[in-house]
Amino acid sequence: MKKYVLKTDENGNEITVADVHKVLLEMLKMIDGICQKYNIPYFLNGGSALGAIRHQGFIPWDDDADIAMLYEDYKRFIVALKQDLPQEYTFQCFDTDKRYNPLIPGMKIRKKGTYLKEVNTLLANRCTECDGIFIDVFVYDYCSASKTMDLPLRMLNQLIMPFIILFDNLGMNPVFLKRWFVSNARMYGKLNEGSKKIGFDLTWTFKSPLKPFIFDYDDIYPVQYVPFEDTQLPIAHHPHEYLCTAIAPSYMTLPPEEEQKPKHIVDIRL
């Protein structure tokens, strides 16, 4: 198998994507244990779900891991983490730390004693107590089947986003704007509560508001466990339908070799 080197230190020691996968797998197992204990449904998101189906584990060159859950479960997940998260880990989210930037995925679960710098010049980690290797937790919520019905709230958060980035990069913490941004997302979910459609909540604005990801609730839930490396982890109930929307209908086709490379990490220490 090809080796994807992320860093070579001054002594010639290499850190590879496979090394990162070992840490991420350990973290995913820990998260799964907590979610199973508290009956919190979640699923592998995006490229992590693709890895489960196409590679029965991590995509060999993928240097991160993502999970997702509905907002109603995310609230319970925060409570569970406060009670059961092992000492060697920490979690960061706007709900518990107002320095956290809600423009990035709803939560990051990090491993202490490690370091990871992302390819991300506009949205630095302001929760500086830990810059460790992380798993992103994306928040989903109920949405309308009509992409135009939700458009005003989507557009509003799209307009708020650059101002949060601006003030953050000026060294200010725009808590009011962040709260407004997050409350719009919660209103969006509440307005569509009971809908048979779900998707990223409105805190994830890095997709055109005219073309949001929208999934049938029944394509996601109930989640199913499938082989992933040396364990089993949950994915969408109908993975084909999920991946056709989240990735592309051609998701089983490998990208060109020149695109098979890690994309998220600038610097790392294990």
Backbone as CSV, one residue per row, in Angstrom:
resi,resn,N_x,N_y,N_z,CA_x,CA_y,CA_z,C_x,C_y,C_z
1,MET,0.844,-1.203,0.000,0.000,0.000,0.000,0.879,1.253,0.000
2,LYS,0.494,2.247,-0.763,1.262,3.479,-0.853,1.310,4.194,0.487
3,LYS,2.473,4.788,0.791,2.645,5.523,2.040,2.452,7.013,1.773
4,TYR,1.558,7.634,2.545,1.284,9.065,2.393,1.928,9.795,3.562
5,VAL,3.065,10.443,3.290,3.846,11.091,4.344,3.330,12.504,4.576
6,LEU,3.018,12.808,5.832,2.551,14.141,6.202,3.690,15.032,6.670
7,LYS,4.691,14.418,7.320,5.764,15.218,7.900,6.979,14.332,8.138
8,THR,8.164,14.895,7.925,9.416,14.245,8.297,10.147,15.172,9.253
9,ASP,10.425,14.700,10.478,11.047,15.585,11.468,12.549,15.689,11.240
10,GLU,13.202,16.463,12.121,14.628,16.736,11.941,15.487,15.479,12.076
11,ASN,14.936,14.429,12.693,15.669,13.170,12.843,15.351,12.173,11.731
12,GLY,14.535,12.603,10.771,14.188,11.727,9.665,13.012,10.815,9.934
13,ASN,12.354,10.995,11.075,11.182,10.174,11.396,9.958,10.691,10.647
14,GLU,9.231,9.782,10.041,8.063,10.155,9.246,6.774,9.987,10.043
15,ILE,5.845,10.913,9.816,4.466,10.746,10.283,3.614,10.601,9.034
16,THR,2.897,9.498,8.949,2.115,9.198,7.756,0.620,9.292,8.042
17,VAL,-0.163,9.283,6.973,-1.621,9.263,7.127,-2.048,8.014,7.895
18,ALA,-1.365,6.892,7.669,-1.696,5.661,8.398,-1.509,5.846,9.902
19,ASP,-0.499,6.620,10.309,-0.300,6.909,11.737,-1.480,7.703,12.292
20,VAL,-1.955,8.664,11.520,-3.112,9.462,11.940,-4.354,8.581,12.025
21,HIS,-4.502,7.666,11.084,-5.657,6.765,11.094,-5.724,5.955,12.385
22,LYS,-4.570,5.540,12.908,-4.561,4.767,14.159,-5.150,5.584,15.300
23,VAL,-4.782,6.859,15.365,-5.307,7.735,16.419,-6.796,7.980,16.207
24,LEU,-7.182,8.272,14.974,-8.593,8.543,14.683,-9.466,7.323,14.956
25,LEU,-8.965,6.135,14.638,-9.747,4.921,14.889,-9.963,4.717,16.380
26,GLU,-8.921,4.941,17.151,-9.040,4.874,18.613,-10.100,5.851,19.110
27,MET,-10.124,7.052,18.544,-11.103,8.063,18.944,-12.516,7.669,18.521
28,LEU,-12.649,7.139,17.315,-13.970,6.722,16.835,-14.545,5.609,17.702
29,LYS,-13.699,4.685,18.120,-14.162,3.611,19.004,-14.628,4.177,20.338
30,MET,-13.893,5.145,20.862,-14.273,5.777,22.123,-15.619,6.484,21.990
31,ILE,-15.792,7.243,20.913,-17.051,7.957,20.676,-18.200,6.973,20.520
32,ASP,-17.951,5.902,19.784,-19.011,4.911,19.584,-19.441,4.286,20.912
33,GLY,-18.483,4.040,21.786,-18.822,3.478,23.089,-19.729,4.393,23.883
34,ILE,-19.435,5.699,23.867,-20.269,6.666,24.584,-21.656,6.739,23.955
35,CYS,-21.707,6.802,22.631,-23.006,6.909,21.953,-23.861,5.662,22.176
36,GLN,-23.235,4.508,22.181,-24.006,3.287,22.439,-24.504,3.255,23.880
37,LYS,-23.676,3.687,24.813,-24.081,3.694,26.225,-25.315,4.553,26.441
38,TYR,-25.362,5.712,25.774,-26.460,6.662,25.981,-27.514,6.600,24.870
39,ASN,-27.393,5.597,24.005,-28.375,5.416,22.927,-28.514,6.681,22.080
40,ILE,-27.367,7.212,21.659,-27.321,8.413,20.821,-26.976,7.993,19.389
41,PRO,-27.935,8.044,18.468,-27.625,7.650,17.086,-26.741,8.685,16.393
42,TYR,-25.754,8.201,15.670,-24.873,9.062,14.877,-24.424,8.240,13.683
43,PHE,-23.739,8.875,12.744,-23.289,8.141,11.562,-22.033,8.783,10.992
44,LEU,-21.238,7.983,10.320,-20.070,8.510,9.618,-20.545,9.443,8.517
45,ASN,-19.853,10.562,8.375,-20.285,11.610,7.454,-19.293,11.765,6.299
46,GLY,-19.820,12.113,5.130,-18.978,12.483,3.996,-17.944,11.432,3.625
47,GLY,-16.669,11.865,3.584,-15.593,10.975,3.180,-15.404,9.783,4.089
48,SER,-15.749,9.935,5.366,-15.630,8.798,6.287,-16.650,7.720,5.935
49,ALA,-17.863,8.149,5.547,-18.877,7.188,5.094,-18.452,6.540,3.777
50,LEU,-17.879,7.343,2.887,-17.380,6.797,1.623,-16.309,5.748,1.884
51,GLY,-15.409,6.036,2.829,-14.369,5.072,3.177,-14.950,3.759,3.663
52,ALA,-16.007,3.847,4.478,-16.635,2.634,5.010,-17.166,1.751,3.888
53,ILE,-17.759,2.352,2.871,-18.357,1.586,1.775,-17.312,1.151,0.746
54,ARG,-16.443,2.065,0.344,-15.517,1.762,-0.759,-14.250,1.043,-0.298
55,HIS,-13.827,1.301,0.966,-12.557,0.758,1.447,-12.709,-0.080,2.719
56,GLN,-13.918,-0.181,3.235,-14.171,-0.860,4.517,-13.298,-0.278,5.633
57,GLY,-13.087,1.005,5.570,-12.271,1.707,6.560,-11.968,3.102,6.053
58,PHE,-10.838,3.630,6.444,-10.453,4.963,5.984,-10.093,4.942,4.499
59,ILE,-10.394,6.028,3.808,-9.811,6.245,2.486,-8.303,6.372,2.710
60,PRO,-7.464,5.621,2.014,-6.034,5.560,2.354,-5.332,6.910,2.444
61,TRP,-5.759,7.889,1.672,-5.098,9.196,1.674,-5.886,10.254,2.457
62,ASP,-7.003,9.876,3.040,-7.835,10.849,3.766,-7.257,11.071,5.157
63,ASP,-7.036,12.324,5.519,-6.346,12.625,6.775,-7.265,13.201,7.844
64,ASP,-8.580,12.949,7.745,-9.481,13.377,8.811,-10.620,12.375,8.950
65,ALA,-11.486,12.615,9.935,-12.654,11.754,10.154,-13.816,12.625,10.598
66,ASP,-14.986,12.342,10.053,-16.188,13.135,10.347,-17.327,12.219,10.777
67,ILE,-18.078,12.676,11.781,-19.331,12.021,12.132,-20.427,13.079,12.117
68,ALA,-21.677,12.634,12.173,-22.801,13.573,12.162,-23.940,13.008,12.995
69,MET,-24.797,13.913,13.454,-25.985,13.516,14.218,-26.997,14.645,14.170
70,LEU,-28.247,14.319,14.430,-29.292,15.335,14.507,-29.080,16.229,15.720
71,TYR,-29.542,17.476,15.625,-29.369,18.426,16.720,-29.969,17.905,18.017
72,GLU,-31.122,17.241,17.944,-31.763,16.732,19.162,-30.871,15.696,19.852
73,ASP,-30.078,14.966,19.074,-29.136,13.998,19.642,-27.831,14.671,20.048
74,TYR,-27.448,15.703,19.319,-26.241,16.473,19.636,-26.333,17.078,21.031
75,LYS,-27.498,17.564,21.413,-27.674,18.134,22.758,-27.407,17.075,23.824
76,ARG,-27.896,15.867,23.603,-27.659,14.787,24.563,-26.197,14.338,24.527
77,PHE,-25.587,14.441,23.354,-24.183,14.057,23.200,-23.283,14.949,24.054
78,ILE,-23.572,16.240,24.090,-22.790,17.154,24.927,-22.858,16.728,26.387
79,VAL,-24.047,16.407,26.864,-24.220,15.960,28.255,-23.423,14.679,28.496
80,ALA,-23.493,13.751,27.551,-22.777,12.479,27.694,-21.265,12.691,27.734
81,LEU,-20.754,13.596,26.894,-19.316,13.868,26.882,-18.863,14.478,28.201
82,LYS,-19.655,15.360,28.759,-19.297,15.963,30.048,-19.166,14.902,31.133
83,GLN,-19.929,13.838,31.008,-19.928,12.793,32.031,-18.890,11.703,31.768
84,ASP,-18.695,11.339,30.502,-17.946,10.115,30.207,-16.709,10.283,29.330
85,LEU,-16.420,11.479,28.843,-15.254,11.626,27.966,-13.979,11.334,28.758
86,PRO,-13.153,10.387,28.301,-11.911,10.078,29.016,-10.997,11.299,29.122
87,GLN,-10.140,11.289,30.131,-9.297,12.449,30.439,-8.357,12.831,29.316
88,GLU,-7.976,11.852,28.489,-7.000,12.163,27.439,-7.614,12.881,26.247
89,TYR,-8.913,13.156,26.325,-9.606,13.866,25.254,-10.293,15.113,25.798
90,THR,-10.632,16.007,24.875,-11.449,17.170,25.218,-12.373,17.453,24.037
91,PHE,-13.398,18.256,24.273,-14.258,18.639,23.150,-14.471,20.140,23.163
92,GLN,-14.658,20.696,21.981,-14.819,22.138,21.805,-16.060,22.401,20.967
93,CYS,-16.917,23.312,21.441,-18.105,23.705,20.682,-18.601,25.042,21.225
94,PHE,-19.393,25.741,20.436,-19.896,27.053,20.842,-20.832,26.940,22.035
95,ASP,-21.506,25.812,22.180,-22.449,25.624,23.285,-21.760,25.715,24.640
96,THR,-20.478,25.343,24.706,-19.766,25.328,25.986,-18.615,26.327,26.044
97,ASP,-18.239,26.912,24.918,-17.118,27.851,24.887,-17.391,28.886,23.798
98,LYS,-17.668,30.119,24.206,-18.062,31.162,23.255,-16.902,31.642,22.384
99,ARG,-15.690,31.173,22.641,-14.582,31.473,21.731,-14.660,30.617,20.464
100,TYR,-15.345,29.494,20.558,-15.416,28.555,19.438,-16.147,29.205,18.266
101,ASN,-15.633,28.954,17.073,-16.237,29.550,15.882,-17.285,28.603,15.300
102,PRO,-18.567,28.941,15.369,-19.615,28.026,14.896,-19.660,27.856,13.384
103,LEU,-18.800,28.574,12.651,-18.756,28.384,11.201,-18.107,27.054,10.833
104,ILE,-17.199,26.583,11.696,-16.596,25.280,11.451,-17.560,24.222,11.984
105,PRO,-17.332,22.939,11.722,-18.309,21.944,12.196,-18.684,22.142,13.654
106,GLY,-19.932,21.773,13.985,-20.509,22.073,15.292,-19.633,21.765,16.478
107,MET,-18.815,20.739,16.375,-17.956,20.335,17.493,-16.693,19.680,16.966
108,LYS,-15.616,19.842,17.734,-14.391,19.080,17.500,-14.062,18.317,18.781
109,ILE,-13.822,17.028,18.649,-13.345,16.215,19.763,-11.858,15.992,19.524
110,ARG,-11.024,16.410,20.482,-9.574,16.416,20.271,-8.859,15.483,21.246
111,LYS,-7.712,14.998,20.813,-6.852,14.201,21.682,-5.760,15.087,22.252
112,LYS,-5.694,15.145,23.574,-4.670,15.934,24.243,-3.293,15.320,23.985
113,GLY,-2.261,16.159,24.087,-0.901,15.674,23.917,-0.479,15.496,22.475
114,THR,-1.366,15.851,21.540,-1.026,15.835,20.117,-1.193,17.257,19.581
115,TYR,-0.771,17.459,18.353,-0.914,18.789,17.735,-1.253,18.608,16.265
116,LEU,-2.198,19.420,15.789,-2.565,19.393,14.373,-2.918,20.803,13.925
117,LYS,-2.264,21.244,12.867,-2.597,22.528,12.253,-3.264,22.253,10.916
118,GLU,-4.472,22.819,10.747,-5.248,22.587,9.530,-4.861,23.537,8.399
119,VAL,-5.235,23.153,7.188,-5.195,24.069,6.051,-6.417,24.968,6.188
120,ASN,-6.283,26.029,6.945,-7.435,26.891,7.236,-6.912,28.232,7.728
121,THR,-6.776,29.183,6.838,-6.169,30.464,7.203,-7.174,31.447,7.793
122,LEU,-8.472,31.250,7.537,-9.477,32.224,7.970,-10.141,31.873,9.289
123,LEU,-10.117,30.604,9.675,-10.861,30.168,10.856,-9.935,29.428,11.810
124,ALA,-9.090,30.174,12.494,-8.136,29.572,13.425,-8.852,29.048,14.666
125,ASN,-8.233,28.070,15.319,-8.774,27.553,16.570,-8.520,28.559,17.682
126,ARG,-9.590,29.117,18.255,-9.458,30.087,19.348,-9.523,29.419,20.714
127,CYS,-9.887,28.142,20.754,-9.906,27.389,22.019,-8.506,26.809,22.199
128,THR,-7.577,27.663,22.613,-6.149,27.378,22.504,-5.618,26.374,23.523
129,GLU,-6.464,25.927,24.454,-5.982,24.953,25.434,-5.583,23.639,24.773
130,CYS,-6.180,23.348,23.617,-5.847,22.096,22.925,-5.964,22.282,21.420
131,ASP,-4.882,21.956,20.721,-4.848,21.973,19.256,-4.598,20.569,18.726
132,GLY,-5.114,19.573,19.437,-4.798,18.196,19.109,-5.533,17.657,17.897
133,ILE,-5.141,16.444,17.505,-5.845,15.712,16.446,-7.318,15.636,16.812
134,PHE,-8.186,15.785,15.818,-9.610,15.900,16.135,-10.486,15.094,15.197
135,ILE,-11.713,14.884,15.663,-12.802,14.377,14.836,-13.859,15.462,14.773
136,ASP,-14.305,15.793,13.577,-15.358,16.793,13.400,-16.723,16.155,13.633
137,VAL,-17.573,16.880,14.357,-18.953,16.450,14.567,-19.857,17.446,13.848
138,PHE,-20.519,17.005,12.793,-21.438,17.852,12.042,-22.847,17.701,12.601
139,VAL,-23.561,18.816,12.657,-24.924,18.817,13.177,-25.909,18.853,12.014
140,TYR,-26.837,17.912,12.010,-27.927,17.887,11.037,-29.209,18.343,11.734
141,ASP,-30.175,18.783,10.949,-31.465,19.160,11.520,-32.541,18.952,10.457
142,TYR,-33.775,19.116,10.890,-34.904,18.974,9.964,-34.925,20.154,8.998
143,CYS,-35.319,19.910,7.776,-35.397,20.979,6.788,-36.590,20.744,5.870
144,SER,-36.893,21.740,5.088,-38.029,21.661,4.173,-37.650,20.885,2.916
145,ALA,-38.623,20.200,2.345,-38.391,19.533,1.062,-38.196,20.556,-0.051
146,SER,-38.703,21.775,0.182,-38.567,22.854,-0.796,-37.306,23.657,-0.503
147,LYS,-36.381,23.682,-1.437,-35.136,24.410,-1.227,-35.360,25.916,-1.168
148,THR,-36.444,26.398,-1.780,-36.709,27.837,-1.771,-37.372,28.284,-0.472
149,MET,-38.118,27.394,0.185,-38.814,27.769,1.414,-37.827,28.156,2.519
150,ASP,-36.702,27.460,2.591,-35.696,27.735,3.616,-34.679,28.792,3.175
151,LEU,-34.802,29.269,1.947,-33.779,30.147,1.382,-33.542,31.425,2.191
152,PRO,-34.590,32.123,2.707,-34.315,33.356,3.460,-33.378,33.148,4.647
153,LEU,-33.612,32.090,5.445,-32.732,31.843,6.584,-31.348,31.401,6.127
154,ARG,-31.293,30.621,5.066,-29.990,30.209,4.531,-29.189,31.425,4.066
155,MET,-29.867,32.325,3.361,-29.196,33.525,2.857,-28.760,34.430,3.998
156,LEU,-29.589,34.533,5.047,-29.234,35.378,6.190,-27.940,34.891,6.826
157,ASN,-27.838,33.593,7.078,-26.603,33.086,7.671,-25.425,33.202,6.715
158,GLN,-25.692,33.115,5.423,-24.630,33.304,4.437,-24.097,34.740,4.499
159,LEU,-24.966,35.691,4.816,-24.556,37.096,4.928,-23.838,37.380,6.241
160,ILE,-24.242,36.691,7.313,-23.599,36.895,8.617,-22.184,36.316,8.623
161,MET,-21.997,35.220,7.909,-20.730,34.478,7.936,-19.487,35.349,7.718
162,PRO,-19.399,36.176,6.659,-18.158,36.933,6.449,-17.866,37.940,7.550
163,PHE,-18.909,38.440,8.221,-18.672,39.387,9.316,-18.088,38.680,10.534
164,ILE,-18.533,37.449,10.785,-17.924,36.668,11.867,-16.451,36.427,11.562
165,ILE,-16.154,36.064,10.315,-14.767,35.826,9.913,-13.940,37.102,10.046
166,LEU,-14.500,38.231,9.599,-13.783,39.507,9.658,-13.412,39.871,11.087
167,PHE,-14.399,39.891,11.983,-14.128,40.277,13.367,-13.187,39.286,14.044
168,ASP,-13.356,38.006,13.740,-12.483,36.987,14.331,-11.035,37.226,13.921
169,ASN,-10.810,37.580,12.662,-9.448,37.803,12.193,-8.882,39.147,12.622
170,LEU,-9.744,40.019,13.125,-9.276,41.276,13.722,-8.961,41.099,15.203
171,GLY,-9.074,39.861,15.685,-8.768,39.576,17.081,-9.919,39.829,18.026
172,MET,-11.112,40.038,17.486,-12.295,40.268,18.309,-13.138,38.993,18.333
173,ASN,-13.941,38.865,19.373,-14.828,37.704,19.470,-16.267,38.184,19.303
174,PRO,-16.831,38.076,18.095,-18.171,38.610,17.830,-19.273,37.696,18.378
175,VAL,-19.373,37.619,19.704,-20.302,36.684,20.341,-21.738,36.955,19.904
176,PHE,-22.113,38.246,19.781,-23.487,38.566,19.377,-23.797,37.977,18.002
177,LEU,-22.869,38.172,17.051,-23.084,37.636,15.703,-23.129,36.109,15.715
178,LYS,-22.261,35.511,16.521,-22.252,34.046,16.621,-23.581,33.539,17.161
179,ARG,-24.096,34.206,18.206,-25.375,33.784,18.793,-26.512,33.936,17.783
180,TRP,-26.497,35.034,17.052,-27.518,35.267,16.023,-27.449,34.166,14.965
181,PHE,-26.234,33.879,14.531,-25.972,32.854,13.523,-26.504,31.489,13.981
182,VAL,-26.170,31.120,15.223,-26.594,29.822,15.762,-28.101,29.791,15.993
183,SER,-28.672,30.901,16.497,-30.118,30.919,16.764,-30.922,30.795,15.466
184,ASN,-30.401,31.353,14.365,-31.060,31.168,13.063,-31.097,29.689,12.678
185,ALA,-29.989,29.003,12.960,-29.933,27.574,12.653,-30.948,26.799,13.482
186,ARG,-31.064,27.170,14.758,-32.015,26.458,15.621,-33.464,26.754,15.202
187,MET,-33.730,27.992,14.799,-35.059,28.362,14.321,-35.415,27.561,13.064
188,TYR,-34.439,27.415,12.192,-34.604,26.657,10.944,-35.035,25.219,11.239
189,GLY,-34.364,24.588,12.201,-34.724,23.229,12.560,-36.086,23.146,13.217
190,LYS,-36.384,24.130,14.077,-37.662,24.133,14.791,-38.829,24.316,13.824
191,LEU,-38.664,25.204,12.856,-39.730,25.454,11.880,-40.070,24.201,11.072
192,ASN,-39.069,23.357,10.876,-39.267,22.162,10.046,-39.362,20.875,10.863
193,GLU,-39.533,21.022,12.175,-39.598,19.853,13.047,-40.687,18.887,12.567
194,GLY,-40.339,17.610,12.516,-41.293,16.610,12.043,-41.222,16.359,10.553
195,SER,-40.406,17.159,9.843,-40.241,16.964,8.405,-39.593,15.608,8.129
196,LYS,-39.850,15.078,6.965,-39.210,13.833,6.543,-37.898,14.090,5.804
197,LYS,-37.460,15.370,5.818,-36.199,15.740,5.187,-35.240,16.262,6.248
198,ILE,-33.957,15.904,6.126,-32.937,16.420,7.032,-31.711,16.815,6.218
199,GLY,-30.856,17.632,6.832,-29.632,18.057,6.170,-28.753,18.793,7.152
200,PHE,-27.605,19.284,6.689,-26.736,20.082,7.550,-27.542,21.234,8.138
201,ASP,-27.338,21.510,9.422,-28.033,22.670,9.980,-27.407,23.944,9.413
202,LEU,-28.010,25.085,9.706,-27.604,26.331,9.044,-26.288,26.908,9.541
203,THR,-25.624,26.243,10.486,-24.293,26.719,10.856,-23.247,26.252,9.843
204,TRP,-23.614,25.354,8.944,-22.672,24.916,7.898,-23.032,25.644,6.613
205,THR,-22.295,26.710,6.336,-22.641,27.602,5.229,-21.675,27.489,4.049
206,PHE,-20.799,26.488,4.079,-19.825,26.361,3.002,-20.377,25.532,1.842
207,LYS,-21.609,25.799,1.529,-22.292,25.191,0.381,-23.307,26.215,-0.072
208,SER,-23.512,26.331,-1.358,-24.448,27.323,-1.873,-25.824,27.162,-1.231
209,PRO,-26.425,28.263,-0.741,-27.774,28.167,-0.169,-28.810,27.733,-1.199
210,LEU,-28.456,27.843,-2.470,-29.373,27.411,-3.531,-29.283,25.910,-3.794
211,LYS,-28.199,25.283,-3.289,-28.005,23.851,-3.535,-27.611,23.129,-2.245
212,PRO,-28.456,23.179,-1.239,-28.119,22.504,0.021,-28.214,20.988,-0.111
213,PHE,-27.444,20.286,0.724,-27.604,18.837,0.811,-28.890,18.543,1.568
214,ILE,-29.812,17.821,0.956,-31.060,17.421,1.609,-31.228,15.915,1.437
215,PHE,-31.492,15.229,2.549,-31.633,13.778,2.546,-33.014,13.386,3.062
216,ASP,-33.523,12.269,2.586,-34.713,11.685,3.193,-34.330,11.146,4.568
217,TYR,-35.153,11.461,5.561,-34.891,10.960,6.918,-34.699,9.446,6.888
218,ASP,-35.524,8.751,6.126,-35.485,7.288,6.096,-34.262,6.739,5.363
219,ASP,-33.542,7.590,4.641,-32.289,7.143,4.034,-31.145,7.160,5.045
220,ILE,-31.321,7.913,6.125,-30.288,7.999,7.162,-30.598,7.069,8.335
221,TYR,-31.834,7.110,8.790,-32.217,6.376,10.006,-33.185,5.243,9.702
222,PRO,-33.101,4.149,10.502,-32.112,3.893,11.551,-30.740,3.605,10.936
223,VAL,-29.686,4.028,11.614,-28.336,3.796,11.098,-28.026,2.301,11.145
224,GLN,-27.059,1.904,10.357,-26.627,0.501,10.360,-25.120,0.428,10.578
225,TYR,-24.691,-0.608,11.273,-23.259,-0.811,11.523,-22.657,-1.670,10.418
226,VAL,-21.487,-1.235,9.940,-20.781,-1.952,8.875,-19.308,-2.078,9.258
227,PRO,-18.576,-3.000,8.632,-17.149,-3.128,8.936,-16.397,-1.833,8.636
228,PHE,-15.514,-1.482,9.566,-14.655,-0.302,9.391,-13.328,-0.622,10.066
229,GLU,-12.281,-0.807,9.251,-10.987,-1.263,9.762,-11.192,-2.530,10.600
230,ASP,-10.810,-2.519,11.892,-10.942,-3.726,12.713,-12.162,-3.686,13.631
231,THR,-13.126,-2.831,13.310,-14.311,-2.707,14.147,-15.538,-2.548,13.248
232,GLN,-16.641,-2.129,13.836,-17.839,-1.782,13.064,-18.320,-0.416,13.524
233,LEU,-18.718,0.412,12.564,-19.178,1.766,12.865,-20.446,2.054,12.063
234,PRO,-21.250,3.035,12.514,-22.547,3.276,11.869,-22.465,4.183,10.645
235,ILE,-23.277,3.842,9.658,-23.440,4.685,8.470,-24.934,4.844,8.202
236,ALA,-25.268,5.618,7.195,-26.669,5.831,6.827,-27.353,4.508,6.492
237,HIS,-28.650,4.459,6.754,-29.442,3.245,6.523,-29.413,2.835,5.051
238,HIS,-29.500,3.812,4.169,-29.386,3.566,2.726,-28.136,4.292,2.222
239,PRO,-26.976,3.664,2.314,-25.725,4.364,1.992,-25.628,4.814,0.540
240,HIS,-26.218,4.064,-0.380,-26.130,4.474,-1.791,-26.815,5.821,-2.000
241,GLU,-28.032,5.951,-1.489,-28.763,7.213,-1.643,-28.025,8.350,-0.933
242,TYR,-27.498,8.052,0.256,-26.762,9.080,1.001,-25.523,9.534,0.226
243,LEU,-24.729,8.586,-0.247,-23.471,8.935,-0.901,-23.679,9.582,-2.264
244,CYS,-24.750,9.217,-2.956,-25.044,9.882,-4.232,-25.251,11.377,-4.026
245,THR,-25.863,11.746,-2.900,-26.084,13.162,-2.596,-24.852,13.795,-1.966
246,ALA,-24.267,13.137,-0.968,-23.163,13.725,-0.202,-21.855,13.756,-0.982
247,ILE,-21.633,12.797,-1.862,-20.385,12.721,-2.637,-20.686,12.930,-4.126
248,ALA,-21.178,11.905,-4.782,-21.555,11.959,-6.206,-22.090,10.584,-6.587
249,PRO,-22.926,10.509,-7.624,-23.409,9.186,-8.058,-22.276,8.226,-8.429
250,SER,-21.133,8.768,-8.803,-19.981,7.934,-9.192,-19.038,7.686,-8.017
251,TYR,-19.565,7.674,-6.796,-18.723,7.639,-5.596,-17.798,6.420,-5.517
252,MET,-18.128,5.328,-6.192,-17.270,4.138,-6.128,-16.046,4.248,-7.041
253,THR,-16.020,5.246,-7.900,-14.888,5.437,-8.808,-13.776,6.188,-8.088
254,LEU,-12.580,5.646,-8.116,-11.448,6.316,-7.481,-11.105,7.599,-8.236
255,PRO,-10.686,8.641,-7.527,-10.246,9.859,-8.216,-8.930,9.607,-8.937
256,PRO,-8.549,10.491,-9.857,-7.248,10.343,-10.519,-6.126,10.268,-9.484
257,GLU,-5.063,9.559,-9.806,-3.987,9.327,-8.838,-3.410,10.631,-8.300
258,GLU,-3.340,11.654,-9.143,-2.768,12.926,-8.677,-3.641,13.605,-7.626
259,GLU,-4.898,13.196,-7.527,-5.787,13.754,-6.506,-5.844,12.897,-5.245
260,GLN,-5.179,11.774,-5.271,-5.168,10.879,-4.115,-4.064,11.321,-3.159
261,LYS,-4.344,12.349,-2.390,-3.355,12.886,-1.459,-4.072,13.570,-0.303
262,PRO,-3.429,13.620,0.876,-4.035,14.301,2.029,-4.172,15.790,1.765
263,LYS,-5.252,16.390,2.324,-5.568,17.779,1.981,-5.752,18.703,3.183
264,HIS,-5.804,18.157,4.397,-6.247,18.981,5.518,-5.141,19.417,6.479
265,ILE,-3.993,18.736,6.485,-3.002,18.931,7.545,-1.793,19.705,7.039
266,VAL,-1.440,20.774,7.774,-0.240,21.563,7.490,0.917,21.091,8.358
267,ASP,0.633,20.847,9.643,1.666,20.414,10.590,1.022,19.471,11.596
268,ILE,1.822,18.563,12.132,1.267,17.561,13.045,2.352,17.027,13.972
269,ARG,1.950,16.707,15.196,2.792,15.979,16.150,1.923,14.932,16.829
270,LEU,2.445,13.730,16.970,1.707,12.656,17.632,2.264,12.421,19.042
